[in-house]
Amino acid sequence: MDALTVIILIGVAVALFYLNKLKNSKDMIPPQKFKELLQEGPGVVIDVRTKSEYNSGHLKKTDYNYDISSSDFEENIEKLDKDKNYFLYCRTGARSGRATQVMKRNGFENVYNIGGLQSLVNAGFEKE
């Protein structure tokens, strides 16, 4: 492979990475919007990180820990009421973006990616 081909391949890989990241974050709402939605009505907060990440610290307000990478994620969400509001977070917002898409494909309409744990803590949400 010549240098130009390598540069083009790297450029395509970087572009695909950022397009995927953008797709997963398009439903992300900022912490302030999350606060407003919680004031308007109740919602269910789901941490979609691994159990060990959850055990190392999570939002105090978390209702469930359903790991998006686990084979039982879809089985777990099927037990939920599809008419409620759901707020999903992870470490950075990427996994919660994927989980949001999975839930929408499974008939959930009111699903929000609220981003990463540290951003939420920085915005004033309590961590335990």
FENMO-V429637 format. One record per pair of residues at least 12 apart in sequence whose ideal C-beta (glycine too) atoms are under 6 Angstrom apart, sorted by the first residue. I is the first residue (numbers start at 1). J is the second residue. If there is no record, write none. Layout:
i: {I	I}
j: {J	J}
This chain:
i: {24	24	24	25	25	27	27	28	28	28	29	31	31	34	43	43	44	44	44	45	45	45	45	46	46	46	47	47	48	48	48	48	48	48	49	50	57	59	60	60	68	68	68	77	82	82	85	86	87	87	88	88	89	89	91	92	93	93	96	97	100}
j: {94	97	98	93	97	100	113	93	113	115	112	120	123	114	85	87	63	84	86	61	62	63	87	64	66	88	62	65	68	88	90	95	96	99	90	67	127	125	126	128	95	98	99	103	107	108	110	111	112	114	100	113	114	117	116	116	115	116	113	113	113}
